Each structure stands twice: as structure tokens, then as C-alpha cells.
Amino acid sequence: MKTLIPSEREIVRQWHVVDAADQVLGRVASAAAMLLMGKHKPTYTTFLDTGDHVIVLNAAKVRLTGRKENQKLYTRHSGYPGGLTQVGVAKMRATHPTRIIEHAIAGMLPKTKLGKQMYRKLKVYAGDKHPHQAQKPVDLSIS
């Protein structure tokens, strides 16, 4: 029996809408990462991008468990001496609420060129409106 490897034109990509309001961050991120990678499809192949497009709404209303709201830090470094910057979740939610979900999903994708290609299919919005109605996205419920 031969292994089926889909060509680029055989891959059918759907659009999914995930509402993150009052949902736990990790559950939303893992569900979105699975869709972006295409692991929910029978044509999943590790070295191909067979995943779908994902739209995440209400990113500002995502919920964190435990004491993460006060303790979790997002760290980045400019590359210069003393260039370490740490931002807490509360400040990140106030200034850039979409980055909380983007950072969580990016951490669950492969750290390769293929992972970057998958990440480009992610669209995150702080509110409940999005400009992708023409793509006819399907609602996805996360339990």
C-alpha cells in the first residue's frame, strides 16, 4: 500500500472562527495550533503545511488560570547590554491584547520555516468583529 502525500493543489483549506471570550488560554491555543498544523485532517503530513486558517475573536477576554494574571511575564531582549524587557500579562492585555494569544499559539507550532508558514494563517482580533466574512468561516466551539 502506498502512502498518500497530497500535492499543494489537493490541499483544501477551510477557515475557522474561535471565540476566546471566557475560555482558558491554553485550550484555545492548543485547539488553534492543531487546526493550523492540520492534525485534524486525514491528509496530515509532518513535512507539509496541510492546515487551515484560524480566526480568533475576543482575545482581550481570554481567561488565565491560577495566579498567572499577576505572575506570568513575557520576556524579550533587544540584543544590547541591559536590553532585557519583561512585561506582565495585565499590561500586555491593556496595550496589545492580541499578543497574548499569538504568543501562546506560536509556542505550540514547529520552530521551523514550516511553522512560520503555519503561523501566517492565524488572524487574532481583540474584539468580536473580523473582516473575513467573504471566506465563509466555520464556527468552532472549544469545550
N, C-alpha and C positions, 0 to 999 in steps of 0.2 A: 504494500500500500504506500502511495506517495504522500508526502506531507504537502499540504496546500499552503503556498505562500502567495498572498494577494498582491497584485500589482497596484500601482498608485491609482489607476482609474477604476479599479474594482472596489476600492475602499469607499464606503458610504459614510459620510459624517453627518450626524444629527446635531441639533442644538438643544441643550438642556438648561432649564432655569431652576436654580436652587434658592429658596428663601431662607436666609440665615437668621431671621428675627427670632430671638429667644431659643436658638439652637446652640449646642455646645460646639466650640471652635474646632476641636479635633475631629468630631464626627462629620461636620460639614467639609472640612479639609480633606479627610480621607475619602469621602464619597466623591468629591470633585476630582481628586487625584486619580481615582480608579477610572472615572469617565474620560479624563484627559489622556490617560495611557491606553485606554481601550481594553482593559482587562475584563470588562463585562461582555465582550463580544467573542463569539467562537473563532473569529479570524485573528485573535490576538497573537502577535509575534513580537518577541523581545527586541528585535533589531529594527522594527518598523514602527512608524507613528500611525497606528490604526484608530486612535482615539477620536472622541467627539469634542465639540465646542461646549464650553460651560459658562453660563452667566450666573453670577452670584449677586443677589439683591440684599438690601438691608444689612450691609456689612457693619454699619455703625451699631447695630443692635445685637451683635453676636455675643454669646454668653461664655464666660470663662468659669471653670470650676475651682473650688478651693480658694486659696489666697493669691491666685495668680494676678488678679486685678491690681494688687498692691505690690507684689514681689517680682513679677516677670519683667525682665529687661531685654530690650533689643539693642544689640551692640554692633557698632561698625567702627572701622578705623580708616583714617584718611591716608595712611602710609607715611605720614610725617611724625617726628618725635612728639609725644604728647597729644597725638591726634585721635585718641580713643573717645568715642561719644556713646553714651548709654542713655536710652530713652525708655521710660516706663510705659506700661500699657495704657494707663489713664491719659497721659499726654499724647501718646500715639493716636488714641481714639479721638481725642479732641482735634488734633491737627490733620492727621491722614488716616481716617478710619478704614480705608480700603487696604492699606498696607498690612494690617494685622492678618487678614485672610490670605493675601498674596504671599506673605512670608511663610505662613503655615503650609500652604499648598506647594510652594516652591521647594520646601524642605522634604516633601514626600515624593517628588519627582526625581528621575535619574539626574545625576550631576554630569551630564554629557551634552554634546550638541543636540542629541535627540531629545533630551529633557528640556532644553531651551526651546526647541521647536514645539514641544507639547505645551509649554508654559504660554506661548504666544496665542494659544486658543482659549485662554482664560480671560474673561471680562468680569471685573468686580465693580459694583456701584454701591455707594453709601446709602442711597435711598431706594425706593421701590419702583423707580422708572428706569427703562433702558431703551436704547434706540435700535434694537434688533428684532422688531416685530416682523419685518419682511422675511426673516429666516424661519418663521413659524416654530419657535422653540417649544419644547415639551416640558411641562412642569414635573419636577422630581421631588417627591416627599422623602424626608430623612426622618427616620424614627429613632 
